[in-house]
Amino acid sequence: MSIAPVETAPLSEAGDPVPVVLTVEEAARCLRIGRTTCFALIRAGELESLMIGGLRRVPADAPAAYLARRRAEQHAA
């Protein structure tokens, strides 16, 4: 029987693991928008999210990806 290695998140300077997922509130703070607006972006499919158990979580790279898409759309217009 072999045990598979478990990947861990890298540690921040403070020694805490860097988050892999954010709460909706944390994602909203990253984007400097309100919680309700963040949920609206999720409902519209513009901001990636997933359910973990009964909790809605946003991948840590999703806010940056959303901003990159918005910037590309605005530059194309």
All heavy atoms as a GROMACS GRO file, in nm:
protein
  569
    1MET      N    1   0.084  -0.117   0.000
    1MET     CA    2   0.000   0.000   0.000
    1MET      C    3   0.089   0.124   0.000
    1MET      O    4   0.180   0.136   0.079
    1MET     CB    5  -0.088  -0.002   0.125
    1MET     CG    6  -0.170   0.122   0.141
    1MET     SD    7  -0.309   0.098   0.252
    1MET     CE    8  -0.244   0.149   0.407
    2SER      N    9   0.062   0.215  -0.093
    2SER     CA   10   0.142   0.338  -0.099
    2SER      C   11   0.054   0.458  -0.064
    2SER      O   12  -0.067   0.456  -0.085
    2SER     CB   13   0.201   0.357  -0.238
    2SER     OG   14   0.098   0.378  -0.331
    3ILE      N   15   0.117   0.558  -0.013
    3ILE     CA   16   0.046   0.680   0.025
    3ILE      C   17   0.086   0.789  -0.072
    3ILE      O   18   0.205   0.815  -0.092
    3ILE     CB   19   0.081   0.720   0.169
    3ILE    CG1   20   0.036   0.611   0.266
    3ILE    CG2   21   0.016   0.853   0.204
    3ILE    CD1   22   0.076   0.635   0.408
    4ALA      N   23  -0.013   0.850  -0.135
    4ALA     CA   24   0.014   0.957  -0.231
    4ALA      C   25   0.053   1.084  -0.157
    4ALA      O   26  -0.002   1.114  -0.052
    4ALA     CB   27  -0.110   0.983  -0.317
    5PRO      N   28   0.151   1.156  -0.210
    5PRO     CA   29   0.188   1.282  -0.145
    5PRO      C   30   0.074   1.383  -0.156
    5PRO      O   31   0.001   1.385  -0.253
    5PRO     CB   32   0.311   1.329  -0.222
    5PRO     CG   33   0.302   1.259  -0.354
    5PRO     CD   34   0.229   1.131  -0.329
    6VAL      N   35   0.062   1.465  -0.057
    6VAL     CA   36  -0.042   1.568  -0.053
    6VAL      C   37   0.024   1.701  -0.081
    6VAL      O   38   0.122   1.738  -0.017
    6VAL     CB   39  -0.112   1.570   0.085
    6VAL    CG1   40  -0.212   1.684   0.093
    6VAL    CG2   41  -0.178   1.437   0.112
    7GLU      N   42  -0.032   1.774  -0.180
    7GLU     CA   43   0.020   1.908  -0.209
    7GLU      C   44  -0.036   2.006  -0.107
    7GLU      O   45  -0.153   2.002  -0.073
    7GLU     CB   46  -0.022   1.952  -0.349
    7GLU     CG   47   0.067   1.897  -0.456
    7GLU     CD   48   0.040   1.966  -0.588
    7GLU    OE1   49   0.029   2.090  -0.592
    7GLU    OE2   50   0.030   1.893  -0.687
    8THR      N   51   0.049   2.093  -0.059
    8THR     CA   52   0.004   2.196   0.032
    8THR      C   53   0.024   2.331  -0.034
    8THR      O   54   0.106   2.346  -0.124
    8THR     CB   55   0.084   2.192   0.164
    8THR    OG1   56   0.222   2.209   0.134
    8THR    CG2   57   0.064   2.061   0.237
    9ALA      N   58  -0.052   2.427   0.011
    9ALA     CA   59  -0.038   2.562  -0.042
    9ALA      C   60   0.093   2.620   0.008
    9ALA      O   61   0.137   2.590   0.119
    9ALA     CB   62  -0.156   2.648   0.003
   10PRO      N   63   0.159   2.704  -0.073
   10PRO     CA   64   0.282   2.767  -0.025
   10PRO      C   65   0.254   2.856   0.094
   10PRO      O   66   0.144   2.906   0.112
   10PRO     CB   67   0.330   2.849  -0.146
   10PRO     CG   68   0.212   2.863  -0.233
   10PRO     CD   69   0.121   2.747  -0.205
   11LEU      N   70   0.355   2.876   0.176
   11LEU     CA   71   0.338   2.958   0.295
   11LEU      C   72   0.364   3.105   0.262
   11LEU      O   73   0.455   3.137   0.186
   11LEU     CB   74   0.432   2.913   0.406
   11LEU     CG   75   0.408   2.772   0.459
   11LEU    CD1   76   0.511   2.740   0.567
   11LEU    CD2   77   0.268   2.759   0.516
   12SER      N   78   0.285   3.192   0.319
   12SER     CA   79   0.308   3.335   0.304
   12SER      C   80   0.422   3.375   0.398
   12SER      O   81   0.472   3.295   0.476
   12SER     CB   82   0.182   3.413   0.336
   12SER     OG   83   0.152   3.402   0.474
   13GLU      N   84   0.460   3.500   0.393
   13GLU     CA   85   0.568   3.548   0.479
   13GLU      C   86   0.533   3.533   0.627
   13GLU      O   87   0.621   3.514   0.710
   13GLU     CB   88   0.601   3.693   0.446
   13GLU     CG   89   0.668   3.709   0.311
   13GLU     CD   90   0.702   3.853   0.280
   13GLU    OE1   91   0.713   3.934   0.375
   13GLU    OE2   92   0.718   3.884   0.162
   14ALA      N   93   0.407   3.543   0.661
   14ALA     CA   94   0.365   3.532   0.800
   14ALA      C   95   0.361   3.387   0.846
   14ALA      O   96   0.337   3.360   0.963
   14ALA     CB   97   0.229   3.597   0.819
   15GLY      N   98   0.382   3.292   0.755
   15GLY     CA   99   0.380   3.152   0.791
   15GLY      C  100   0.245   3.086   0.770
   15GLY      O  101   0.232   2.967   0.790
   16ASP      N  102   0.144   3.163   0.731
   16ASP     CA  103   0.012   3.107   0.703
   16ASP      C  104   0.009   3.058   0.559
   16ASP      O  105   0.071   3.119   0.472
   16ASP     CB  106  -0.097   3.212   0.722
   16ASP     CG  107  -0.108   3.260   0.866
   16ASP    OD1  108  -0.077   3.179   0.956
   16ASP    OD2  109  -0.144   3.376   0.888
   17PRO      N  110  -0.065   2.950   0.531
   17PRO     CA  111  -0.074   2.906   0.392
   17PRO      C  112  -0.147   3.010   0.307
   17PRO      O  113  -0.238   3.077   0.353
   17PRO     CB  114  -0.155   2.776   0.399
   17PRO     CG  115  -0.206   2.766   0.537
   17PRO     CD  116  -0.136   2.866   0.623
   18VAL      N  117  -0.104   3.026   0.183
   18VAL     CA  118  -0.169   3.116   0.089
   18VAL      C  119  -0.302   3.052   0.051
   18VAL      O  120  -0.307   2.933   0.016
   18VAL     CB  121  -0.080   3.139  -0.035
   18VAL    CG1  122  -0.151   3.223  -0.138
   18VAL    CG2  123   0.052   3.200   0.005
   19PRO      N  124  -0.412   3.126   0.056
   19PRO     CA  125  -0.543   3.064   0.028
   19PRO      C  126  -0.554   3.019  -0.118
   19PRO      O  127  -0.507   3.087  -0.208
   19PRO     CB  128  -0.643   3.175   0.058
   19PRO     CG  129  -0.566   3.302   0.056
   19PRO     CD  130  -0.425   3.267   0.089
   20VAL      N  131  -0.615   2.904  -0.136
   20VAL     CA  132  -0.641   2.850  -0.268
   20VAL      C  133  -0.779   2.895  -0.315
   20VAL      O  134  -0.801   2.917  -0.433
   20VAL     CB  135  -0.632   2.696  -0.266
   20VAL    CG1  136  -0.665   2.636  -0.400
   20VAL    CG2  137  -0.493   2.653  -0.220
   21VAL      N  138  -0.870   2.909  -0.220
   21VAL     CA  139  -1.005   2.958  -0.249
   21VAL      C  140  -1.037   3.072  -0.153
   21VAL      O  141  -0.981   3.081  -0.044
   21VAL     CB  142  -1.113   2.847  -0.238
   21VAL    CG1  143  -1.096   2.743  -0.345
   21VAL    CG2  144  -1.113   2.784  -0.101
   22LEU      N  145  -1.127   3.157  -0.198
   22LEU     CA  146  -1.170   3.272  -0.119
   22LEU      C  147  -1.318   3.260  -0.089
   22LEU      O  148  -1.393   3.200  -0.166
   22LEU     CB  149  -1.148   3.402  -0.197
   22LEU     CG  150  -1.009   3.428  -0.253
   22LEU    CD1  151  -1.011   3.547  -0.347
   22LEU    CD2  152  -0.911   3.451  -0.140
   23THR      N  153  -1.362   3.322   0.019
   23THR     CA  154  -1.506   3.336   0.040
   23THR      C  155  -1.554   3.442  -0.058
   23THR      O  156  -1.474   3.517  -0.115
   23THR     CB  157  -1.538   3.381   0.184
   23THR    OG1  158  -1.483   3.512   0.204
   23THR    CG2  159  -1.482   3.284   0.288
   24VAL      N  160  -1.684   3.451  -0.076
   24VAL     CA  161  -1.739   3.553  -0.164
   24VAL      C  162  -1.704   3.692  -0.111
   24VAL      O  163  -1.669   3.782  -0.187
   24VAL     CB  164  -1.891   3.534  -0.181
   24VAL    CG1  165  -1.951   3.649  -0.260
   24VAL    CG2  166  -1.921   3.401  -0.248
   25GLU      N  167  -1.707   3.707   0.019
   25GLU     CA  168  -1.673   3.836   0.080
   25GLU      C  169  -1.527   3.873   0.052
   25GLU      O  170  -1.496   3.989   0.023
   25GLU     CB  171  -1.700   3.832   0.230
   25GLU     CG  172  -1.847   3.827   0.266
   25GLU     CD  173  -1.909   3.686   0.254
   25GLU    OE1  174  -1.836   3.586   0.230
   25GLU    OE2  175  -2.032   3.677   0.266
   26GLU      N  176  -1.436   3.776   0.062
   26GLU     CA  177  -1.294   3.802   0.035
   26GLU      C  178  -1.273   3.838  -0.112
   26GLU      O  179  -1.196   3.929  -0.145
   26GLU     CB  180  -1.209   3.681   0.072
   26GLU     CG  181  -1.200   3.657   0.221
   26GLU     CD  182  -1.140   3.523   0.258
   26GLU    OE1  183  -1.144   3.428   0.176
   26GLU    OE2  184  -1.088   3.511   0.371
   27ALA      N  185  -1.342   3.767  -0.201
   27ALA     CA  186  -1.333   3.797  -0.344
   27ALA      C  187  -1.386   3.938  -0.372
   27ALA      O  188  -1.327   4.013  -0.450
   27ALA     CB  189  -1.409   3.693  -0.426
   28ALA      N  190  -1.495   3.974  -0.306
   28ALA     CA  191  -1.551   4.108  -0.323
   28ALA      C  192  -1.452   4.214  -0.277
   28ALA      O  193  -1.433   4.316  -0.343
   28ALA     CB  194  -1.683   4.121  -0.245
   29ARG      N  195  -1.385   4.190  -0.165
   29ARG     CA  196  -1.284   4.285  -0.117
   29ARG      C  197  -1.168   4.296  -0.215
   29ARG      O  198  -1.117   4.406  -0.239
   29ARG     CB  199  -1.232   4.244   0.021
   29ARG     CG  200  -1.324   4.285   0.134
   29ARG     CD  201  -1.255   4.284   0.268
   29ARG     NE  202  -1.192   4.157   0.302
   29ARG     CZ  203  -1.251   4.057   0.366
   29ARG    NH1  204  -1.376   4.070   0.406
   29ARG    NH2  205  -1.186   3.946   0.393
   30CYS      N  206  -1.127   4.184  -0.275
   30CYS     CA  207  -1.020   4.187  -0.375
   30CYS      C  208  -1.058   4.276  -0.493
   30CYS      O  209  -0.974   4.348  -0.547
   30CYS     CB  210  -0.990   4.046  -0.428
   30CYS     SG  211  -0.905   3.939  -0.315
   31LEU      N  212  -1.184   4.268  -0.534
   31LEU     CA  213  -1.232   4.344  -0.649
   31LEU      C  214  -1.280   4.484  -0.610
   31LEU      O  215  -1.317   4.562  -0.697
   31LEU     CB  216  -1.346   4.269  -0.718
   31LEU     CG  217  -1.306   4.138  -0.785
   31LEU    CD1  218  -1.430   4.059  -0.826
   31LEU    CD2  219  -1.217   4.165  -0.905
   32ARG      N  220  -1.282   4.512  -0.479
   32ARG     CA  221  -1.331   4.642  -0.428
   32ARG      C  222  -1.475   4.667  -0.471
   32ARG      O  223  -1.511   4.776  -0.516
   32ARG     CB  224  -1.242   4.758  -0.473
   32ARG     CG  225  -1.096   4.745  -0.438
   32ARG     CD  226  -1.078   4.748  -0.286
   32ARG     NE  227  -0.939   4.772  -0.248
   32ARG     CZ  228  -0.853   4.674  -0.214
   32ARG    NH1  229  -0.892   4.549  -0.218
   32ARG    NH2  230  -0.730   4.703  -0.177
   33ILE      N  231  -1.557   4.561  -0.458
   33ILE     CA  232  -1.700   4.571  -0.487
   33ILE      C  233  -1.776   4.517  -0.367
   33ILE      O  234  -1.717   4.458  -0.277
   33ILE     CB  235  -1.739   4.492  -0.615
   33ILE    CG1  236  -1.706   4.343  -0.600
   33ILE    CG2  237  -1.671   4.551  -0.737
   33ILE    CD1  238  -1.751   4.256  -0.716
   34GLY      N  239  -1.904   4.534  -0.367
   34GLY     CA  240  -1.987   4.483  -0.258
   34GLY      C  241  -2.016   4.335  -0.274
   34GLY      O  242  -2.003   4.276  -0.382
   35ARG      N  243  -2.057   4.276  -0.164
   35ARG     CA  244  -2.090   4.133  -0.161
   35ARG      C  245  -2.204   4.100  -0.258
   35ARG      O  246  -2.198   4.001  -0.330
   35ARG     CB  247  -2.129   4.099  -0.017
   35ARG     CG  248  -2.169   3.959   0.009
   35ARG     CD  249  -2.202   3.944   0.159
   35ARG     NE  250  -2.255   3.813   0.186
   35ARG     CZ  251  -2.384   3.782   0.179
   35ARG    NH1  252  -2.473   3.872   0.146
   35ARG    NH2  253  -2.424   3.659   0.205
   36THR      N  254  -2.306   4.185  -0.262
   36THR     CA  255  -2.420   4.161  -0.351
   36THR      C  256  -2.378   4.166  -0.496
   36THR      O  257  -2.420   4.082  -0.577
   36THR     CB  258  -2.531   4.266  -0.324
   36THR    OG1  259  -2.567   4.257  -0.185
   36THR    CG2  260  -2.653   4.241  -0.410
   37THR      N  261  -2.293   4.260  -0.532
   37THR     CA  262  -2.243   4.270  -0.669
   37THR      C  263  -2.159   4.147  -0.703
   37THR      O  264  -2.168   4.093  -0.814
   37THR     CB  265  -2.159   4.398  -0.687
   37THR    OG1  266  -2.240   4.510  -0.654
   37THR    CG2  267  -2.107   4.411  -0.829
   38CYS      N  268  -2.081   4.100  -0.607
   38CYS     CA  269  -1.999   3.981  -0.630
   38CYS      C  270  -2.088   3.859  -0.657
   38CYS      O  271  -2.063   3.782  -0.750
   38CYS     CB  272  -1.908   3.958  -0.509
   38CYS     SG  273  -1.775   3.841  -0.540
   39PHE      N  274  -2.194   3.843  -0.577
   39PHE     CA  275  -2.288   3.733  -0.602
   39PHE      C  276  -2.354   3.748  -0.738
   39PHE      O  277  -2.378   3.648  -0.807
   39PHE     CB  278  -2.393   3.725  -0.491
   39PHE     CG  279  -2.352   3.641  -0.374
   39PHE    CD1  280  -2.326   3.699  -0.252
   39PHE    CD2  281  -2.339   3.503  -0.386
   39PHE    CE1  282  -2.288   3.622  -0.143
   39PHE    CE2  283  -2.301   3.424  -0.278
   39PHE     CZ  284  -2.276   3.483  -0.156
   40ALA      N  285  -2.384   3.870  -0.780
   40ALA     CA  286  -2.445   3.893  -0.912
   40ALA      C  287  -2.348   3.849  -1.023
   40ALA      O  288  -2.391   3.789  -1.122
   40ALA     CB  289  -2.484   4.039  -0.928
   41LEU      N  290  -2.220   3.879  -1.007
   41LEU     CA  291  -2.120   3.836  -1.107
   41LEU      C  292  -2.112   3.684  -1.112
   41LEU      O  293  -2.098   3.625  -1.220
   41LEU     CB  294  -1.982   3.895  -1.074
   41LEU     CG  295  -1.967   4.045  -1.092
   41LEU    CD1  296  -1.830   4.090  -1.040
   41LEU    CD2  297  -1.986   4.085  -1.237
   42ILE      N  298  -2.121   3.620  -0.996
   42ILE     CA  299  -2.118   3.474  -0.991
   42ILE      C  300  -2.241   3.417  -1.060
   42ILE      O  301  -2.231   3.326  -1.143
   42ILE     CB  302  -2.108   3.426  -0.845
   42ILE    CG1  303  -1.969   3.458  -0.790
   42ILE    CG2  304  -2.138   3.277  -0.833
   42ILE    CD1  305  -1.956   3.441  -0.639
   43ARG      N  306  -2.360   3.471  -1.028
   43ARG     CA  307  -2.485   3.423  -1.090
   43ARG      C  308  -2.481   3.439  -1.241
   43ARG      O  309  -2.531   3.355  -1.315
   43ARG     CB  310  -2.605   3.497  -1.034
   43ARG     CG  311  -2.669   3.432  -0.916
   43ARG     CD  312  -2.804   3.492  -0.883
   43ARG     NE  313  -2.801   3.637  -0.867
   43ARG     CZ  314  -2.761   3.701  -0.758
   43ARG    NH1  315  -2.720   3.633  -0.654
   43ARG    NH2  316  -2.762   3.832  -0.752
   44ALA      N  317  -2.422   3.549  -1.289
   44ALA     CA  318  -2.415   3.576  -1.433
   44ALA      C  319  -2.308   3.492  -1.502
   44ALA      O  320  -2.297   3.494  -1.624
   44ALA     CB  321  -2.387   3.724  -1.456
   45GLY      N  322  -2.228   3.419  -1.424
   45GLY     CA  323  -2.122   3.337  -1.482
   45GLY      C  324  -1.998   3.416  -1.518
   45GLY      O  325  -1.909   3.364  -1.586
   46GLU      N  326  -1.989   3.540  -1.473
   46GLU     CA  327  -1.873   3.623  -1.506
   46GLU      C  328  -1.756   3.600  -1.410
   46GLU      O  329  -1.642   3.624  -1.447
   46GLU     CB  330  -1.914   3.771  -1.504
   46GLU     CG  331  -2.014   3.805  -1.611
   46GLU     CD  332  -2.048   3.952  -1.610
   46GLU    OE1  333  -1.956   4.034  -1.600
   46GLU    OE2  334  -2.168   3.984  -1.620
   47LEU      N  335  -1.786   3.558  -1.288
   47LEU     CA  336  -1.683   3.529  -1.189
   47LEU      C  337  -1.695   3.382  -1.152
   47LEU      O  338  -1.801   3.337  -1.107
   47LEU     CB  339  -1.701   3.618  -1.065
   47LEU     CG  340  -1.599   3.600  -0.953
   47LEU    CD1  341  -1.458   3.635  -1.000
   47LEU    CD2  342  -1.637   3.686  -0.834
   48GLU      N  343  -1.587   3.309  -1.170
   48GLU     CA  344  -1.587   3.165  -1.142
   48GLU      C  345  -1.605   3.139  -0.993
   48GLU      O  346  -1.548   3.209  -0.909
   48GLU     CB  347  -1.454   3.105  -1.188
   48GLU     CG  348  -1.442   2.956  -1.165
   48GLU     CD  349  -1.305   2.902  -1.199
   48GLU    OE1  350  -1.217   2.978  -1.239
   48GLU    OE2  351  -1.288   2.781  -1.182
   49SER      N  352  -1.685   3.038  -0.963
   49SER     CA  353  -1.701   2.995  -0.824
   49SER      C  354  -1.736   2.848  -0.824
   49SER      O  355  -1.765   2.789  -0.929
   49SER     CB  356  -1.811   3.075  -0.754
   49SER     OG  357  -1.938   3.036  -0.801
   50LEU      N  358  -1.730   2.788  -0.707
   50LEU     CA  359  -1.765   2.648  -0.693
   50LEU      C  360  -1.822   2.624  -0.555
   50LEU      O  361  -1.804   2.705  -0.464
   50LEU     CB  362  -1.644   2.558  -0.717
   50LEU     CG  363  -1.518   2.592  -0.640
   50LEU    CD1  364  -1.486   2.480  -0.543
   50LEU    CD2  365  -1.405   2.610  -0.737
   51MET      N  366  -1.893   2.515  -0.543
   51MET     CA  367  -1.950   2.477  -0.414
   51MET      C  368  -1.858   2.372  -0.351
   51MET      O  369  -1.818   2.277  -0.416
   51MET     CB  370  -2.090   2.418  -0.431
   51MET     CG  371  -2.194   2.518  -0.478
   51MET     SD  372  -2.227   2.650  -0.362
   51MET     CE  373  -2.311   2.561  -0.231
   52ILE      N  374  -1.824   2.393  -0.227
   52ILE     CA  375  -1.750   2.295  -0.148
   52ILE      C  376  -1.840   2.263  -0.030
   52ILE      O  377  -1.859   2.346   0.058
   52ILE     CB  378  -1.614   2.349  -0.102
   52ILE    CG1  379  -1.528   2.387  -0.223
   52ILE    CG2  380  -1.543   2.247  -0.014
   52ILE    CD1  381  -1.396   2.450  -0.189
   53GLY      N  382  -1.898   2.144  -0.034
   53GLY     CA  383  -2.002   2.113   0.062
   53GLY      C  384  -2.119   2.206   0.035
   53GLY      O  385  -2.165   2.217  -0.077
   54GLY      N  386  -2.161   2.280   0.131
   54GLY     CA  387  -2.268   2.378   0.112
   54GLY      C  388  -2.216   2.520   0.103
   54GLY      O  389  -2.294   2.614   0.113
   55LEU      N  390  -2.084   2.535   0.085
   55LEU     CA  391  -2.024   2.668   0.087
   55LEU      C  392  -1.983   2.713  -0.052
   55LEU      O  393  -1.920   2.638  -0.126
   55LEU     CB  394  -1.900   2.667   0.179
   55LEU     CG  395  -1.923   2.619   0.322
   55LEU    CD1  396  -1.790   2.605   0.394
   55LEU    CD2  397  -2.014   2.715   0.394
   56ARG      N  398  -2.014   2.836  -0.087
   56ARG     CA  399  -1.974   2.895  -0.215
   56ARG      C  400  -1.833   2.951  -0.197
   56ARG      O  401  -1.806   3.026  -0.106
   56ARG     CB  402  -2.071   3.007  -0.252
   56ARG     CG  403  -2.035   3.086  -0.374
   56ARG     CD  404  -2.056   3.013  -0.504
   56ARG     NE  405  -2.189   2.959  -0.517
   56ARG     CZ  406  -2.221   2.872  -0.614
   56ARG    NH1  407  -2.132   2.833  -0.703
   56ARG    NH2  408  -2.343   2.826  -0.622
   57ARG      N  409  -1.741   2.910  -0.284
   57ARG     CA  410  -1.603   2.958  -0.278
   57ARG      C  411  -1.559   3.004  -0.416
   57ARG      O  412  -1.606   2.954  -0.518
   57ARG     CB  413  -1.508   2.850  -0.228
   57ARG     CG  414  -1.532   2.811  -0.082
   57ARG     CD  415  -1.499   2.926   0.010
   57ARG     NE  416  -1.516   2.895   0.150
   57ARG     CZ  417  -1.615   2.942   0.225
   57ARG    NH1  418  -1.708   3.019   0.173
   57ARG    NH2  419  -1.622   2.911   0.352
   58VAL      N  420  -1.467   3.099  -0.418
   58VAL     CA  421  -1.414   3.156  -0.542
   58VAL      C  422  -1.266   3.118  -0.548
   58VAL      O  423  -1.192   3.147  -0.453
   58VAL     CB  424  -1.430   3.310  -0.542
   58VAL    CG1  425  -1.368   3.371  -0.666
   58VAL    CG2  426  -1.578   3.348  -0.530
   59PRO      N  427  -1.221   3.053  -0.657
   59PRO     CA  428  -1.078   3.024  -0.668
   59PRO      C  429  -0.997   3.152  -0.655
   59PRO      O  430  -1.038   3.258  -0.703
   59PRO     CB  431  -1.064   2.963  -0.808
   59PRO     CG  432  -1.200   2.906  -0.837
   59PRO     CD  433  -1.297   3.001  -0.771
   60ALA      N  434  -0.882   3.143  -0.589
   60ALA     CA  435  -0.802   3.262  -0.559
   60ALA      C  436  -0.760   3.338  -0.684
   60ALA      O  437  -0.741   3.459  -0.680
   60ALA     CB  438  -0.681   3.223  -0.476
   61ASP      N  439  -0.746   3.269  -0.797
   61ASP     CA  440  -0.704   3.336  -0.920
   61ASP      C  441  -0.822   3.390  -1.002
   61ASP      O  442  -0.803   3.460  -1.100
   61ASP     CB  443  -0.620   3.243  -1.006
   61ASP     CG  444  -0.694   3.118  -1.051
   61ASP    OD1  445  -0.801   3.086  -0.993
   61ASP    OD2  446  -0.646   3.050  -1.143
   62ALA      N  447  -0.945   3.362  -0.960
   62ALA     CA  448  -1.063   3.403  -1.037
   62ALA      C  449  -1.082   3.555  -1.042
   62ALA      O  450  -1.118   3.607  -1.149
   62ALA     CB  451  -1.189   3.335  -0.984
   63PRO      N  452  -1.063   3.630  -0.934
   63PRO     CA  453  -1.079   3.776  -0.946
   63PRO      C  454  -0.983   3.837  -1.048
   63PRO      O  455  -1.023   3.922  -1.129
   63PRO     CB  456  -1.050   3.828  -0.804
   63PRO     CG  457  -1.089   3.714  -0.716
   63PRO     CD  458  -1.046   3.592  -0.792
   64ALA      N  459  -0.858   3.793  -1.050
   64ALA     CA  460  -0.762   3.845  -1.148
   64ALA      C  461  -0.801   3.806  -1.290
   64ALA      O  462  -0.790   3.886  -1.384
   64ALA     CB  463  -0.621   3.795  -1.116
   65ALA      N  464  -0.852   3.684  -1.308
   65ALA     CA  465  -0.896   3.640  -1.440
   65ALA      C  466  -1.015   3.722  -1.488
   65ALA      O  467  -1.023   3.759  -1.605
   65ALA     CB  468  -0.931   3.491  -1.437
   66TYR      N  469  -1.107   3.752  -1.397
   66TYR     CA  470  -1.223   3.834  -1.431
   66TYR      C  471  -1.177   3.972  -1.477
   66TYR      O  472  -1.222   4.023  -1.580
   66TYR     CB  473  -1.316   3.846  -1.310
   66TYR     CG  474  -1.420   3.953  -1.325
   66TYR    CD1  475  -1.530   3.935  -1.410
   66TYR    CD2  476  -1.410   4.074  -1.257
   66TYR    CE1  477  -1.625   4.034  -1.425
   66TYR    CE2  478  -1.505   4.173  -1.272
   66TYR     CZ  479  -1.612   4.153  -1.356
   66TYR     OH  480  -1.706   4.251  -1.373
   67LEU      N  481  -1.085   4.033  -1.403
   67LEU     CA  482  -1.034   4.166  -1.441
   67LEU      C  483  -0.961   4.162  -1.575
   67LEU      O  484  -0.977   4.254  -1.656
   67LEU     CB  485  -0.942   4.220  -1.332
   67LEU     CG  486  -1.010   4.261  -1.203
   67LEU    CD1  487  -0.906   4.306  -1.102
   67LEU    CD2  488  -1.112   4.370  -1.227
   68ALA      N  489  -0.885   4.058  -1.599
   68ALA     CA  490  -0.814   4.046  -1.727
   68ALA      C  491  -0.912   4.038  -1.843
   68ALA      O  492  -0.892   4.102  -1.948
   68ALA     CB  493  -0.723   3.923  -1.725
   69ARG      N  494  -1.021   3.960  -1.826
   69ARG     CA  495  -1.124   3.951  -1.931
   69ARG      C  496  -1.190   4.086  -1.955
   69ARG      O  497  -1.211   4.128  -2.068
   69ARG     CB  498  -1.229   3.847  -1.895
   69ARG     CG  499  -1.188   3.705  -1.920
   69ARG     CD  500  -1.304   3.607  -1.912
   69ARG     NE  501  -1.384   3.621  -1.791
   69ARG     CZ  502  -1.355   3.566  -1.674
   69ARG    NH1  503  -1.246   3.494  -1.662
   69ARG    NH2  504  -1.434   3.582  -1.570
   70ARG      N  505  -1.224   4.156  -1.846
   70ARG     CA  506  -1.288   4.288  -1.859
   70ARG      C  507  -1.196   4.386  -1.930
   70ARG      O  508  -1.240   4.464  -2.014
   70ARG     CB  509  -1.326   4.343  -1.721
   70ARG     CG  510  -1.441   4.271  -1.652
   70ARG     CD  511  -1.572   4.283  -1.729
   70ARG     NE  512  -1.606   4.420  -1.764
   70ARG     CZ  513  -1.690   4.498  -1.699
   70ARG    NH1  514  -1.751   4.452  -1.593
   70ARG    NH2  515  -1.712   4.621  -1.739
   71ARG      N  516  -1.068   4.385  -1.894
   71ARG     CA  517  -0.973   4.477  -1.960
   71ARG      C  518  -0.960   4.445  -2.108
   71ARG      O  519  -0.956   4.536  -2.191
   71ARG     CB  520  -0.837   4.467  -1.891
   71ARG     CG  521  -0.839   4.525  -1.752
   71ARG     CD  522  -0.707   4.510  -1.684
   71ARG     NE  523  -0.618   4.615  -1.734
   71ARG     CZ  524  -0.491   4.627  -1.699
   71ARG    NH1  525  -0.438   4.542  -1.616
   71ARG    NH2  526  -0.418   4.726  -1.747
   72ALA      N  527  -0.956   4.315  -2.142
   72ALA     CA  528  -0.944   4.277  -2.283
   72ALA      C  529  -1.070   4.319  -2.360
   72ALA      O  530  -1.059   4.367  -2.474
   72ALA     CB  531  -0.926   4.125  -2.293
   73GLU      N  532  -1.188   4.304  -2.298
   73GLU     CA  533  -1.311   4.347  -2.362
   73GLU      C  534  -1.311   4.498  -2.387
   73GLU      O  535  -1.353   4.544  -2.493
   73GLU     CB  536  -1.432   4.311  -2.275
   73GLU     CG  537  -1.462   4.163  -2.266
   73GLU     CD  538  -1.564   4.131  -2.159
   73GLU    OE1  539  -1.620   4.226  -2.097
   73GLU    OE2  540  -1.590   4.012  -2.136
   74GLN      N  541  -1.264   4.574  -2.290
   74GLN     CA  542  -1.265   4.718  -2.305
   74GLN      C  543  -1.162   4.765  -2.408
   74GLN      O  544  -1.187   4.861  -2.480
   74GLN     CB  545  -1.239   4.787  -2.171
   74GLN     CG  546  -1.360   4.776  -2.081
   74GLN     CD  547  -1.344   4.854  -1.951
   74GLN    OE1  548  -1.239   4.910  -1.923
   74GLN    NE2  549  -1.450   4.858  -1.873
   75HIS      N  550  -1.049   4.696  -2.417
   75HIS     CA  551  -0.948   4.733  -2.517
   75HIS      C  552  -0.994   4.696  -2.659
   75HIS      O  553  -0.957   4.763  -2.755
   75HIS     CB  554  -0.814   4.667  -2.486
   75HIS     CG  555  -0.744   4.727  -2.370
   75HIS    ND1  556  -0.698   4.859  -2.369
   75HIS    CD2  557  -0.710   4.676  -2.249
   75HIS    CE1  558  -0.642   4.884  -2.253
   75HIS    NE2  559  -0.648   4.775  -2.178
   76ALA      N  560  -1.077   4.591  -2.668
   76ALA     CA  561  -1.126   4.547  -2.799
   76ALA      C  562  -1.238   4.640  -2.850
   76ALA      O  563  -1.262   4.648  -2.970
   76ALA     CB  564  -1.178   4.404  -2.790
   77ALA      N  565  -1.304   4.708  -2.760
   77ALA     CA  566  -1.418   4.793  -2.798
   77ALA      C  567  -1.372   4.926  -2.855
   77ALA      O  568  -1.269   4.974  -2.846
   77ALA     CB  569  -1.507   4.818  -2.679
   0.00000   0.00000   0.00000
